[in-house]
Amino acid sequence: MTQQVTRHARRVYFCGLPPIDNEQMVALFFNQVMAAIGGNTFGLGGIII
């Protein structure tokens, strides 16, 4: 399967974040969590964009 075909299954929608949060902070948090649990199987670098 191509990445485009599975794109919908890889998206996460969330709401209710404090107003001070921004996209960069959220991406950094999820990248750190994925790295901590070994969830990044695509090599170095962030996987959350």
Backbone as numpy.savetxt, mean C-alpha at the origin, in Angstrom:
# Nx Ny Nz CAx CAy CAz Cx Cy Cz
-2.06 -14.14 -15.22 -2.89 -12.96 -15.22 -2.02 -11.71 -15.22
-2.48 -10.71 -15.89 -1.75 -9.45 -15.91 -2.08 -8.62 -14.68
-1.23 -7.65 -14.38 -1.49 -6.79 -13.24 -2.78 -6.00 -13.41
-3.10 -5.63 -14.63 -4.32 -4.86 -14.88 -5.55 -5.69 -14.55
-5.52 -6.98 -14.82 -6.66 -7.85 -14.55 -6.90 -7.98 -13.05
-5.85 -8.02 -12.26 -5.99 -8.20 -10.82 -5.97 -6.89 -10.03
-5.96 -5.78 -10.73 -5.84 -4.49 -10.06 -6.96 -4.25 -9.05
-8.19 -4.59 -9.40 -9.31 -4.36 -8.49 -9.17 -5.14 -7.19
-8.53 -6.29 -7.24 -8.36 -7.13 -6.05 -7.25 -6.61 -5.15
-6.44 -5.71 -5.63 -5.31 -5.20 -4.86 -5.58 -3.81 -4.28
-6.72 -3.26 -4.51 -7.03 -1.92 -4.01 -7.69 -2.01 -2.64
-7.35 -1.06 -1.81 -7.95 -0.96 -0.48 -8.49 0.45 -0.32
-9.73 0.54 0.07 -10.34 1.84 0.32 -10.58 1.97 1.82
-10.26 3.11 2.37 -10.49 3.35 3.78 -10.85 4.80 3.99
-11.53 5.05 5.09 -11.92 6.42 5.40 -11.84 6.61 6.91
-12.11 7.80 7.36 -12.09 8.10 8.77 -10.72 8.44 9.32
-9.79 8.78 8.44 -8.46 9.16 8.91 -8.50 10.59 9.46
-7.65 10.90 10.43 -7.61 12.28 10.93 -7.23 13.24 9.81
-7.69 14.48 9.88 -7.41 15.45 8.82 -5.92 15.75 8.61
-5.05 15.47 9.58 -3.63 15.77 9.41 -2.91 14.75 8.55
-3.52 13.58 8.36 -2.88 12.56 7.53 -2.93 12.96 6.06
-1.90 12.56 5.33 -1.89 12.80 3.90 -1.46 11.51 3.20
-1.48 11.52 1.89 -1.18 10.31 1.13 0.22 9.78 1.40
1.19 10.66 1.55 2.56 10.22 1.79 2.69 9.51 3.13
2.03 10.03 4.16 2.08 9.39 5.48 1.41 8.01 5.45
0.29 7.92 4.77 -0.43 6.65 4.68 0.39 5.64 3.89
0.98 6.06 2.77 1.81 5.16 1.97 3.02 4.69 2.76
3.67 5.59 3.49 4.82 5.22 4.31 4.43 4.19 5.36
3.31 4.40 6.03 2.84 3.46 7.04 2.62 2.07 6.44
1.88 1.99 5.34 1.60 0.68 4.75 2.85 0.02 4.18
3.77 0.80 3.62 5.03 0.23 3.14 5.83 -0.37 4.29
5.85 0.32 5.43 6.57 -0.19 6.60 5.92 -1.47 7.13
4.60 -1.49 7.17 3.89 -2.68 7.64 4.15 -3.86 6.70
4.05 -3.63 5.41 4.28 -4.71 4.45 5.71 -5.24 4.53
6.68 -4.35 4.73 8.07 -4.78 4.88 8.25 -5.60 6.16
7.58 -5.19 7.24 7.72 -5.88 8.52 7.17 -7.30 8.48
6.12 -7.52 7.70 5.52 -8.86 7.65 6.01 -9.66 6.45
6.94 -9.10 5.69 7.45 -9.81 4.52 6.48 -9.82 3.35
5.64 -8.80 3.28 4.62 -8.75 2.24 5.09 -8.20 0.91
6.30 -7.68 0.85 6.83 -7.13 -0.40 7.62 -8.21 -1.12
7.03 -8.80 -2.14 7.70 -9.85 -2.90 8.23 -9.34 -4.23
8.15 -8.02 -4.45 8.56 -7.45 -5.73 9.93 -6.80 -5.68
10.68 -6.99 -4.60 12.01 -6.43 -4.51 12.05 -5.21 -3.62
13.13 -4.45 -3.73 13.32 -3.29 -2.89 12.39 -2.16 -3.28
12.15 -1.29 -2.33 11.31 -0.12 -2.59 9.89 -0.33 -2.10
9.18 0.78 -2.08 7.80 0.73 -1.61 6.88 0.08 -2.62
5.86 -0.55 -2.11 4.89 -1.18 -3.00 3.56 -0.44 -2.99
3.42 0.49 -2.07 2.22 1.29 -1.98 2.47 2.60 -2.71
1.57 2.93 -3.64 1.74 4.19 -4.37 0.53 5.06 -4.17
